[in-house]
Structure formats: C-alpha cells, structure tokens
Amino acid sequence: MANGATPASTVSGAAATPFGDGDMLARAHLLAYRTDAHTDARTDAELAACYEAVAQGGASLLGLPASRLETGDPADFVVVAVGSLPEAVVDRPVPPMVVRAGRVIAREGRLT
C-alpha cells in the first residue's frame, strides 16, 4: 500500500455473520466490492491485491511466512477452475476440490 500499511482480512467471526461462511475467496470478493467508502476494485491489480490481503495479509501481520505450494509447506489449498486470479475473486466459483493437511476435505462444494 502507498502508506506502507499491510492490508489484511481475517475470517475470525466471519462464519457467524450474515456476510460470511469462512470462505476466504468470498472474503476477497467482499473486500473487492467495497475497498473504500467511494469505490470498488476495478482493475486486475486491485482484485489481486484483495486476494493477497485475505490469503497472506494475516500471516504477514503476525510475522509468519507466506503460504505457498512448495516442498515442505502445508498442503492446504483450494482448486478453482478459472482463467485468472481476478476472475476467481469476481466470480467466486465453487471449488471442485479443497485440500487440508494433504487430505481432500471437500469436492464440488460438499464436505467429503
């Protein structure tokens, strides 16, 4: 950010509100929809920044390393069928697969 602040969004309490279900991609969508009091995210870079805020911002604030898909990293990820990251933020597709700790825990939006 221009002012040096680290943007972040957390899921804490989000599942208990009418605006959340614990889905961080949905959280990025909400953040993109209302990035400030005057406008919404419109460019691919702004949409990607909203995703990064929810995906990595919390870890950054806590001084933790960013989560990536590399050897030794936790096998926690969501698969989405989209052409780009901004498309995922805007369209919020149902993930065909969600993996937690290396195990598939959901397929097509349903817990396994």
C-alpha positions as CSV (number, residue, x, y, z in Angstrom):
1,M,0.0,0.0,0.0
2,A,1.1,3.6,-0.6
3,N,1.1,4.4,3.1
4,G,3.2,1.3,4.0
5,A,0.4,-0.5,5.8
6,T,-0.1,-4.2,5.3
7,P,-3.7,-4.9,4.2
8,A,-5.2,-7.9,5.8
9,S,-8.6,-9.6,6.3
10,T,-9.3,-12.4,8.7
11,V,-12.0,-15.0,8.9
12,S,-12.4,-14.7,12.6
13,G,-16.1,-14.3,13.3
14,A,-17.0,-14.2,9.6
15,A,-18.8,-17.5,9.7
16,A,-21.1,-16.2,12.4
17,T,-22.2,-13.2,10.4
18,P,-24.8,-12.9,7.6
19,F,-21.9,-11.8,5.3
20,G,-19.6,-14.8,5.7
21,D,-19.1,-18.5,5.8
22,G,-15.4,-18.9,6.4
23,D,-14.6,-18.9,2.6
24,M,-11.6,-16.6,2.1
25,L,-12.3,-16.3,-1.6
26,A,-15.7,-14.9,-0.7
27,R,-14.0,-12.6,1.8
28,A,-11.7,-11.3,-1.0
29,H,-14.9,-10.7,-3.2
30,L,-16.4,-8.6,-0.4
31,L,-13.2,-6.7,0.1
32,A,-13.0,-6.1,-3.7
33,Y,-16.6,-4.9,-3.8
34,R,-16.0,-2.2,-1.2
35,T,-12.4,-1.4,-1.0
36,D,-13.1,2.0,0.5
37,A,-16.1,4.3,1.1
38,H,-16.0,5.6,-2.5
39,T,-15.3,2.9,-5.0
40,D,-14.8,-0.8,-5.6
41,A,-11.8,-2.7,-7.1
42,R,-11.9,-2.4,-10.8
43,T,-8.5,-3.5,-12.2
44,D,-6.9,-6.9,-12.2
45,A,-4.1,-5.5,-9.9
46,E,-6.7,-4.2,-7.4
47,L,-8.6,-7.5,-7.5
48,A,-5.4,-9.5,-7.0
49,A,-4.4,-7.2,-4.1
50,C,-7.8,-8.0,-2.4
51,Y,-7.0,-11.7,-2.7
52,E,-3.5,-11.2,-1.3
53,A,-4.9,-9.3,1.6
54,V,-7.0,-12.3,2.7
55,A,-4.6,-15.0,1.6
56,Q,-1.4,-13.6,3.0
57,G,-2.1,-10.4,4.9
58,G,-2.9,-12.1,8.3
59,A,0.3,-14.1,8.2
60,S,2.3,-11.1,7.3
61,L,0.9,-9.1,10.2
62,L,1.8,-12.0,12.6
63,G,5.3,-12.2,11.1
64,L,4.7,-15.6,9.6
65,P,5.9,-16.7,6.2
66,A,3.6,-16.6,3.2
67,S,1.9,-19.8,2.4
68,R,3.0,-21.2,-1.0
69,L,2.7,-24.6,-2.8
70,E,6.3,-25.6,-2.3
71,T,8.0,-28.7,-0.8
72,G,7.7,-28.6,2.9
73,D,4.8,-26.2,3.0
74,P,1.4,-27.2,4.5
75,A,-0.7,-29.0,1.9
76,D,-3.7,-26.6,2.4
77,F,-5.2,-25.3,-0.8
78,V,-8.3,-24.7,-2.8
79,V,-8.6,-25.7,-6.5
80,V,-10.7,-23.4,-8.7
81,A,-11.4,-23.6,-12.4
82,V,-10.8,-20.0,-13.6
83,G,-8.6,-18.3,-16.1
84,S,-7.0,-15.8,-13.7
85,L,-6.9,-14.8,-10.1
86,P,-9.0,-11.7,-10.6
87,E,-11.7,-13.9,-12.2
88,A,-11.7,-16.1,-9.1
89,V,-12.3,-13.0,-6.9
90,V,-15.1,-11.7,-9.1
91,D,-16.9,-14.9,-9.9
92,R,-16.4,-16.9,-6.7
93,P,-16.6,-20.3,-8.3
94,V,-17.5,-23.4,-6.3
95,P,-14.2,-25.2,-5.8
96,P,-14.1,-28.7,-7.3
97,M,-11.6,-29.6,-4.6
98,V,-10.4,-28.4,-1.2
99,V,-7.4,-29.9,0.5
100,R,-6.4,-29.5,4.1
101,A,-3.2,-31.1,5.5
102,G,-2.8,-33.1,2.4
103,R,-6.4,-34.7,2.5
104,V,-9.3,-33.8,0.2
105,I,-11.9,-32.5,2.6
106,A,-14.5,-31.2,0.0
107,R,-15.5,-31.8,-3.6
108,E,-17.8,-29.6,-5.6
109,G,-18.7,-27.5,-2.5
110,R,-19.6,-30.5,-0.3
111,L,-17.6,-31.9,2.6
112,T,-16.2,-35.4,2.0
